[in-house]
Amino acid sequence: MEVKLYGTEESVYTRMVRLTLLAKKIAFALIEADPFDGGALPEDYDLRHPFKRIPAIEIDGVRLYETDAIVHYIDAAIENPKLTPSAIEDAARMRQVMRIVDNYAYRPLVWGIYVPVWWRDGLEPAQNDIEKSRHALGVLEDFVDSSPEACFKDWTLATFYLASVFGAADSVAQGSALIDERSSLRDWWNGFRTQPIMVQTKSKHTKF
Ligand SMILES: N[C@@H](CCC(=O)N[C@@H](CS)C(=O)NCC(=O)O)C(=O)O
């Protein structure tokens, strides 16, 4: 299997795919594609991703973009370990967690809290982002007890979604404090953040 992954080591979404590939023990080349100021995208990158975001991937000639499509493709293509629960409700809970991360957690935690503090010289996060993050983490905390199979018991695709966002959020004091408020999430995260695949995918721009 030949896998070319386009993205950067710092990118939260690219890390979700890297974690998935490593969990499946699939070798891949990470090809630098940086859509941010000061970075550069490969020539014709818009043919790989018409919205010029990262990641994009090519697996044995199959080109994909959008992390959700990519990680589900990988999970379906490579049998072991299975990263989608077999029970249909658990699989739906996993998808719910992924959508919560996409739609309600990533923006406030990464762009609202981590980016200003880590990348903009300790700029104070906006109260609105703190409240949105707190709410999203509260909702996610409920899944730990009600739907552990979604991502907290065994590894699933949602485990890597959460872990990638937590790696950024827990790198700054304001994000760590919000995770501390949710003891079940904190316990899960403290166990997961030292896993070899996390250490292997950590960039110099996150603590975990
Ligand atoms: N919906 C996309 C989101 C990907 C995304 O936002 N990636 C970030 C980097 S982690 C990016 O490319 N940002 C560039 C931009 O916002 O212009 C996915 O699931 O792949």
The ligand as an SDF file (V2000), in Angstrom:
LIG
                    3D

 20 19  0  0  0  0  0  0  0  0999 V2000
  -13.2260   19.6900    7.4590 N   0  0  0  0  0  0  0  0  0  0  0  0
  -11.7940   19.5470    7.2890 C   0  0  0  0  0  0  0  0  0  0  0  0
  -11.0830   20.4840    8.2500 C   0  0  0  0  0  0  0  0  0  0  0  0
   -9.5920   20.4990    8.0290 C   0  0  0  0  0  0  0  0  0  0  0  0
   -8.9480   21.7460    8.5920 C   0  0  0  0  0  0  0  0  0  0  0  0
   -9.6030   22.7360    8.9860 O   0  0  0  0  0  0  0  0  0  0  0  0
   -7.6100   21.7470    8.6150 N   0  0  0  0  0  0  0  0  0  0  0  0
   -6.8820   22.9100    9.0480 C   0  0  0  0  0  0  0  0  0  0  0  0
   -5.5360   22.5260    9.6410 C   0  0  0  0  0  0  0  0  0  0  0  0
   -5.6770   21.5460   11.1010 S   0  0  0  0  0  0  0  0  0  0  0  0
   -6.6150   23.7950    7.8340 C   0  0  0  0  0  0  0  0  0  0  0  0
   -6.3100   23.2940    6.7700 O   0  0  0  0  0  0  0  0  0  0  0  0
   -6.7320   25.1020    7.9940 N   0  0  0  0  0  0  0  0  0  0  0  0
   -6.4140   26.0090    6.9410 C   0  0  0  0  0  0  0  0  0  0  0  0
   -7.4260   27.1120    6.8090 C   0  0  0  0  0  0  0  0  0  0  0  0
   -8.3090   27.2220    7.6760 O   0  0  0  0  0  0  0  0  0  0  0  0
   -7.3070   27.8670    5.8450 O   0  0  0  0  0  0  0  0  0  0  0  0
  -11.3960   18.0820    7.5550 C   0  0  0  0  0  0  0  0  0  0  0  0
  -12.1220   17.3980    8.2850 O   0  0  0  0  0  0  0  0  0  0  0  0
  -10.3980   17.6250    7.0020 O   0  0  0  0  0  0  0  0  0  0  0  0
  1  2  1  0
  2  3  1  0
  2 18  1  0
  3  4  1  0
  4  5  1  0
  5  6  2  0
  5  7  1  0
  7  8  1  0
  8  9  1  0
  8 11  1  0
  9 10  1  0
 11 12  2  0
 11 13  1  0
 13 14  1  0
 14 15  1  0
 15 16  2  0
 15 17  1  0
 18 19  2  0
 18 20  1  0
M  END
$$$$
